[in-house]
Amino acid sequence: MGLLSARRGLEWLLGFYFLSHIPITLLIDLQGLLPRELYPAELRNLLQWYIKEFKDPLLQYPQAWFKSFLFCELVFQLPFFPIATYAFFKGGCKWIRTPAIIYSVHTMTTLIPIFSALLFDDFSKASGFKGQGPKTFQERLTLLSFYAPYFLIPLMLLLLMLRSPSYKYEEKRKKK
C-alpha cells in the first residue's frame, strides 16, 4: 500500500506540474519568442517585474540559443502538457512512458546550458546581455532556484518511468 500511495502522490505532483506549466509557458515564457503585441500590458509588466526583481537576463535579452529552447517549448512541450496532465491525474497510464521519457530527457538537456549561462556567463555591458543580470553569486543562486524545478521534476519523472513496474510494458512473446 505504501508504494502505491507514494506512486500516486508522485503522479499527482506530476499532474499539477504539467497543469501549471501550461499558463506559465503561454503567459510568461513565450513572451521571449512571440511578438510583444500578443500580450496585454499586465502580462508584459509581470514579466518585467520578474526580470527586474530576479535579474533574469535570459528572458530580458533572449539570445538565439535560448529562443531555440522557447521554440521547442512551444512546438513540442506545450502540446504534451495537457496530455501528460490527463495521464498523471488518471494514473497508471502505461502509454505515457515513452513520451514522458522523451520530454524529461529533452527538458533536462535544455537546462544544462541555461544553468551554465546563469552560473558562468559574463553579464557585463560588453556582453549581449547589456550589463543586465545577476551580479553576485547569491543572485545567481536565487535565479537558479526558479529554473531548478524544471530540471528536478523531469528527473523524477524519468526515474519513475524507468524504474516503476507500473510503467513498464510486459513483453508479449508469441507461442511456438
N, C-alpha and C positions, 0 to 999 in steps of 0.2 A: 504493500500500500504506500509506503514512504517514497519509493522510486517513482511510482505512478503519479503521486501528487507533486513530486519535485518536477517531473517532466511536464505536467500540466501547468504548473506555475511558470516554468520557463516558456512554454508555448504562449501563455497569456502575456508575459513580458514581451515576447517577440511580436505578438499581435498588436499590442499597444505601440511598440517601436515602429512598426510599419504603418500603422494608422496615423501616428503623429508625424511621420516623415512626409506624408502627402502634403499637408499645408505648409510645412517648413520648406519643402522643395519648391512648391508653386509660388509661395508668397515672399520668401526670403532668398533662397539660394539662386533661383533662376533670374533674379534681378541683375546678377553679374553677367548674364548671357543675352537675355531678351531685351528688346527696345524699352527704354525708360518710360515711354508713353503708355505702355500696357498697365502700369501700376499707379494706383491713386497716391496722392501726396502723403497720406497717412502711412502707407507701407514703405514708401521711399524714405520718409522721416524715421520710421522704425529701424530700417537698415542703417541709416546714417548715425542714429543714436548708438546702435550696436558697434559700428565701425569705430566711432569716436571713443566710446566707453572702454572697449576692449582692444583697441588698436589693431584691428584685423586688416592688414594690407592686402590680403588675397581677395577680399570682396570689394575693397575700396578701389584698387587698381588691378583688376584681374588680368594676369598675363595670359598669353596664348595657351600655355600648357594647362593652366587652371581652367580656362574656358573649355578646353577639350574634356576635362573631367565633368564640368557642368553640362556639356552637351551629352555625354554618356548618361548622366543622371536623368536628363530629360527624356532621352530616346530609349534607354534600356531599363533604368531603375524605376522610374515613375510608373510605367505600365505594370511592373512587377509588384509594386506596393499594395494595391488593393487585393491582388491575388494572394499574396503572402498573408495579408491581414485576415482574409477569409480562412485560409488553410490553418493558421495557428490558433485562431479563435475556435474553429471547429475541432482541431486537434487530431493527431494521428493520421494525417493525410500523407500517405507514402509518396504520392505523385509530386509533392513539393520538394523532395530530396534533391534531385539534380538541379532544378532552377535555384534552390537555396544555396547549394554549394557554389554554383557559378556566381551568384550575387555576392556571397560572402567573400570569396577569393578576389573578385573584381574590386569590391569596395575596400578591402584591406590593402590591396595593392595600390590603389589611388591615394590612400592615406600616408604611405611611406614618403613620397616626395613632398606632401603637404607638411608632415611633421619635420622633415629635413629643412624645408624652407623656413618654417616658423622658428626652428631652433638655431639654424646656422646662417641664414641669409643676412646680408648687409642691407639694412633698411635706411641707409644714409641718403642724402639728397642726390648722390651720384648714381644711385640705383634706379631701376624702373619704378620703384615704389615712392619716389619723390620725398624721401625723408619721413614718410608715414610708416608706422609700425611699432612694435614693441621695442622699448629701449633697454629695459632691464631684463635680467634672467627671470625674475618673478613675473613680469608682464608676459614674457614668452610662455611660461608655465600656465599662467591663467588662461591665455588664449588656447593653448594646447588642450586645456580641460574642456573646452567647447567641442573640439574635434575628436577627442579620445573615445567618447561613446560610439562614434561611427566606425571605430576600429574594434573596440572591445565587444560590442554586441554582435557584429558579424563573426568575430572569433568564436563566441559562444554558440552562435548558430552553426558554424562549420563543425565544431566539436559535437554538437547534438546530432547533426546529420550523419557524421562519420561513425560515431560511437554508439548511438542509441539503437537497440534492436527494434524499436518501434518504427524506425525509418529505413530499415534495411529490407530490400526485397529478397524474398526467398527464391532461389534459383529453381526453376521447374525443369526437371530432366525428363526427357522422353523415355518411355519404357521400350526396351528392345524386344 
